[in-house]
């Protein structure tokens, strides 16, 4: 308990330090002046674009489930994905935590076996991580090539991203070859501790990895379509970010916009809930380094924070409503 309390204390002290650094030379009046550049029309456009992006977020999971033989309405999956996002956004860690809730909804509301539900969610998450690291690696290569950031540690940063891509691709290839590495590792760790391997957990891992491997071998077109949908999602995210900067009155090149969004995405890889503090400090640092006023960094991070928090809270409400309705026997279609 003491170690946990110490870790939590350090975590929130870090958040406070990052917030202080981001806001140290900025007043609320300056932020309000910057945000007042957003007209009702620009907010409506950003809201519409956000709605499209939210719908796209569920597309990969939807086609995976259809390929597995489960035709669930698209909007229903969108609600489940929003609920999972809400849990992941408000818990410590790099946007993980909501996946068990997605598995729960599939199993309880649609009579899908736990293993198949876990297979669909795991494969969707695996492809999401692969697309995220691929985008970040390409973006960082462009940023380094343009000489904007990471010059002193270009090799380390790009190497880390490339290593993550190779690791994820290697894992998918191993599964495609019919191997089950996580189940094997879990069994070996249990043996090293002189404990009998928990058969239920190991068997679940074995079945899920086997299903993912079979999927990769038998559904190559679905995997290709999933990759295209991931690319579309990132194009829309980049477009939304660049558009928001324009609406704030900041004229930036596409390369500069790419550099700024890299810092936003890196913030969500930190162990801080919702990238709290890291997002704000990263945006201010990026703006200052590119020669822009730091108030634009705080304003942009505040816009992102309010947007994501509203979607996260809505997702938690949707998840709570779904769970409560299920307890009263409602059947979802």
C-alpha positions in Angstrom: 0.0 0.0 0.0 2.8 2.4 0.8 4.5 1.8 -2.6 1.1 2.4 -4.3 0.5 5.6 -2.4 4.1 6.8 -3.1 3.6 6.1 -6.8 0.3 7.9 -6.9 1.8 10.9 -5.1 4.7 11.1 -7.6 2.3 10.7 -10.5 0.1 13.7 -9.4 3.2 15.7 -8.5 4.4 15.2 -12.0 1.0 16.3 -13.4 1.1 19.4 -11.3 4.6 20.2 -12.4 3.7 19.8 -16.1 0.6 22.0 -15.7 2.7 24.7 -13.9 5.3 24.7 -16.7 2.7 24.9 -19.4 0.7 27.8 -17.7 3.6 29.6 -16.1 3.6 32.6 -18.5 0.0 32.5 -19.7 -3.2 34.0 -18.3 -6.8 32.8 -18.6 -7.6 36.1 -20.5 -5.0 35.2 -23.2 -6.5 31.7 -23.5 -10.0 33.1 -23.8 -8.9 35.6 -26.5 -7.4 32.7 -28.5 -10.4 30.4 -28.1 -12.8 33.2 -29.0 -11.4 32.9 -32.5 -13.5 29.7 -32.8 -16.9 30.9 -34.3 -20.1 28.9 -34.1 -19.6 27.8 -37.7 -16.1 26.5 -37.0 -17.2 24.7 -33.9 -20.0 23.1 -35.9 -17.6 22.0 -38.6 -15.2 20.5 -36.0 -18.1 18.8 -34.2 -19.3 17.2 -37.4 -15.8 16.1 -38.3 -15.4 14.6 -34.8 -18.7 12.7 -35.3 -17.4 11.2 -38.5 -14.1 10.2 -36.8 -16.0 8.6 -34.0 -18.0 6.5 -36.5 -14.8 5.5 -38.3 -13.2 4.4 -35.1 -15.6 1.4 -34.9 -15.3 0.4 -38.6 -12.3 -1.9 -38.1 -13.9 -3.8 -35.2 -17.2 -4.0 -37.1 -15.6 -5.7 -40.2 -13.6 -8.1 -37.9 -16.7 -9.2 -36.2 -18.6 -9.7 -39.5 -15.6 -11.8 -40.8 -16.0 -13.9 -37.6 -19.7 -14.4 -38.5 -21.3 -11.9 -36.1 -23.4 -9.2 -37.7 -23.9 -6.6 -35.0 -25.4 -3.2 -35.9 -22.7 -0.5 -36.5 -24.1 2.1 -34.2 -24.3 -0.5 -31.4 -20.6 -1.2 -31.7 -20.0 2.6 -31.8 -21.6 2.9 -28.4 -19.6 0.0 -27.0 -16.4 1.6 -28.4 -17.3 4.9 -26.8 -17.9 3.3 -23.5 -14.5 1.6 -23.7 -12.9 4.9 -24.7 -14.4 6.5 -21.6 -12.9 3.9 -19.3 -9.5 4.0 -21.0 -9.4 7.8 -21.1 -10.0 8.3 -17.3 -7.7 5.5 -16.1 -3.8 5.7 -15.8 -2.0 4.2 -18.8 -1.6 4.7 -22.5 -5.3 4.5 -23.5 -5.9 1.0 -22.2 -8.6 -0.2 -19.8 -11.8 -0.2 -21.8 -11.3 -3.4 -23.7 -12.7 -5.8 -21.0 -15.9 -3.7 -21.1 -16.2 -4.2 -24.9 -15.7 -7.9 -24.4 -18.4 -7.9 -21.7 -20.9 -6.2 -23.9 -20.4 -8.6 -26.8 -20.7 -11.6 -24.5 -23.7 -10.5 -22.5 -25.7 -8.6 -25.1 -25.1 -10.7 -28.2 -24.4 -14.2 -26.9 -20.9 -14.2 -28.4 -18.5 -16.5 -26.6 -15.9 -14.8 -24.4 -13.0 -16.2 -26.4 -14.5 -14.9 -29.7 -15.3 -11.5 -28.2 -11.8 -11.3 -26.8 -10.4 -12.3 -30.2 -12.2 -9.5 -32.0 -11.2 -6.9 -29.4 -7.6 -8.1 -29.2 -7.2 -8.1 -33.0 -8.7 -4.7 -33.3 -6.4 -3.3 -30.6 -3.4 -5.0 -32.1 -4.1 -3.4 -35.5 -4.8 0.0 -33.8 -1.4 -0.1 -32.1 0.3 -1.0 -35.3 -1.3 1.9 -37.2 -0.6 4.3 -34.3 3.1 3.5 -34.2 3.4 3.4 -38.0 1.9 6.9 -38.2 4.1 8.2 -35.4 7.2 6.7 -37.0 6.5 8.2 -40.4 5.6 11.6 -38.8 8.8 11.6 -36.8 10.9 10.8 -39.9 9.3 13.8 -41.6 9.9 16.0 -38.6 13.5 14.9 -38.3 14.1 15.3 -42.0 12.8 18.8 -41.9 15.1 19.6 -38.9 12.2 20.6 -36.6 12.6 18.3 -33.5 14.5 15.3 -32.2 17.8 16.2 -33.9 19.9 15.2 -30.9 18.0 12.0 -30.2 16.6 11.2 -33.7 18.1 7.7 -33.7 16.7 6.8 -30.3 13.1 8.1 -31.0 12.8 6.7 -34.5 14.5 3.5 -33.5 12.0 3.0 -30.6 9.0 3.5 -33.0 10.5 1.2 -35.6 11.2 -1.4 -32.9 7.5 -1.3 -31.8 6.4 -1.7 -35.4 8.7 -4.7 -35.9 7.6 -6.2 -32.6 3.9 -5.9 -33.5 4.4 -7.1 -37.0 6.6 -10.0 -35.8 3.8 -11.0 -33.3 1.2 -11.0 -36.1 3.5 -13.0 -38.4 4.1 -15.6 -35.6 0.4 -15.9 -35.0 -0.1 -16.3 -38.8 2.4 -19.2 -38.7 0.2 -21.0 -36.2 2.3 -20.2 -33.0 0.8 -19.0 -29.7 3.7 -17.0 -28.1 1.8 -15.4 -25.2 0.2 -18.7 -24.1 3.7 -20.3 -24.2 5.3 -17.5 -22.2 2.5 -17.6 -19.6 3.0 -21.3 -19.2 6.8 -21.0 -18.9 6.5 -18.2 -16.2 4.1 -20.4 -14.2 6.6 -23.3 -14.3 9.5 -21.1 -13.3 7.6 -20.1 -10.1 7.0 -23.8 -9.4 3.3 -23.3 -9.8 0.9 -25.3 -11.9 -0.1 -23.2 -14.9 -3.7 -21.8 -14.4 -5.3 -24.0 -17.1 -8.3 -21.7 -17.7 -6.2 -18.6 -18.4 -3.6 -20.4 -20.4 -6.3 -22.2 -22.5 -8.1 -18.9 -23.1 -4.8 -17.3 -24.3 -4.2 -20.4 -26.5 -7.6 -20.3 -28.1 -7.6 -16.5 -28.7 -4.2 -16.5 -30.3 -5.2 -19.5 -32.4 -8.3 -17.7 -33.6 -6.3 -14.6 -34.4 -3.8 -16.7 -36.3 -6.5 -18.4 -38.3 -8.1 -15.0 -39.0 -4.8 -13.7 -40.4 -4.4 -16.7 -42.7 -8.0 -17.0 -43.9 -9.1 -13.3 -44.1 -6.2 -11.4 -45.8 -8.7 -9.1 -47.5 -10.2 -8.1 -44.2 -6.8 -7.3 -42.8 -6.0 -5.2 -45.9 -9.3 -3.3 -45.5 -8.6 -2.8 -41.8 -5.3 -1.2 -42.7 -7.0 1.1 -45.2 -9.5 2.1 -42.6 -6.7 2.8 -40.1 -5.1 5.1 -42.7 -8.4 6.9 -43.3 -8.8 7.4 -39.5 -5.3 9.1 -39.3 -6.0 11.2 -42.3 -9.2 12.5 -40.7 -7.4 13.0 -37.4 -4.7 15.0 -39.0 -7.2 17.0 -41.0 -9.2 17.8 -37.9 -6.1 19.0 -36.0 -4.9 21.2 -38.9 -8.3 22.6 -39.3 -8.6 23.4 -35.6 -5.3 25.3 -35.7 -6.6 27.3 -38.7 -9.8 28.2 -36.9 -7.7 29.4 -33.9 -6.0 31.9 -36.3 -2.7 30.0 -36.5 -1.3 29.8 -40.0 0.9 26.7 -40.1 2.4 24.5 -42.8 1.4 20.9 -43.1 4.8 19.8 -41.7 4.4 22.1 -38.7 0.9 20.8 -38.1 2.4 17.2 -38.3 5.1 18.1 -35.7 2.5 19.6 -33.3 0.2 16.6 -33.6 3.1 14.2 -32.9 3.5 15.8 -29.4 -0.2 15.4 -28.8 -0.2 11.7 -29.7 3.0 11.1 -27.7 1.3 12.6 -24.6 -1.3 9.8 -24.7 1.4 7.2 -24.5 2.5 8.4 -21.1 1.2 6.6 -17.9 -0.8 9.7 -17.0 -4.7 9.4 -17.3 -5.7 11.1 -20.5 -2.1 12.3 -20.9 -2.9 14.8 -18.2 -0.2 17.5 -18.0 1.9 15.9 -20.7 -0.5 17.1 -23.4 -0.5 20.6 -22.2 3.3 20.8 -21.7 3.9 19.1 -25.0 1.7 21.5 -27.0 3.3 24.5 -25.4 6.8 23.2 -26.1 6.0 22.4 -29.7 4.5 25.9 -30.3 7.4 27.7 -28.7 9.9 25.6 -30.6 8.2 26.4 -33.9 8.2 30.1 -33.1 4.5 30.5 -32.1 3.0 32.0 -29.0 2.7 29.4 -26.2 -0.9 30.5 -25.6 -1.8 28.6 -28.8 -0.4 25.5 -27.2 -2.5 25.9 -24.1 -5.5 26.8 -26.1 -5.1 23.8 -28.4 -4.6 21.4 -25.5 -7.6 22.8 -23.7 -9.7 22.3 -26.9 -8.5 18.7 -27.1 -9.0 18.1 -23.4 -12.6 19.4 -23.4 -13.5 17.5 -26.5 -12.0 14.2 -25.3 -13.4 14.6 -21.8 -16.9 15.2 -23.1 -16.7 12.1 -25.4 -15.2 10.1 -22.5 -18.0 11.2 -20.1 -20.6 10.4 -22.8 -19.0 7.0 -23.3 -19.2 6.3 -19.5 -22.8 7.3 -19.5 -23.6 5.0 -22.5 -21.7 2.1 -20.8 -23.6 2.7 -17.6 -26.9 2.9 -19.3 -26.2 -0.3 -21.3 -25.2 -2.2 -18.2 -28.2 -1.0 -16.2 -30.6 -1.8 -19.0 -29.1 -5.3 -19.2 -29.8 -5.8 -15.5 -33.4 -5.1 -16.2 -33.5 -7.6 -19.0 -33.4 -5.3 -22.1 -32.3 -7.0 -25.2 -30.0 -5.0 -27.5 -30.2 -5.2 -31.2 
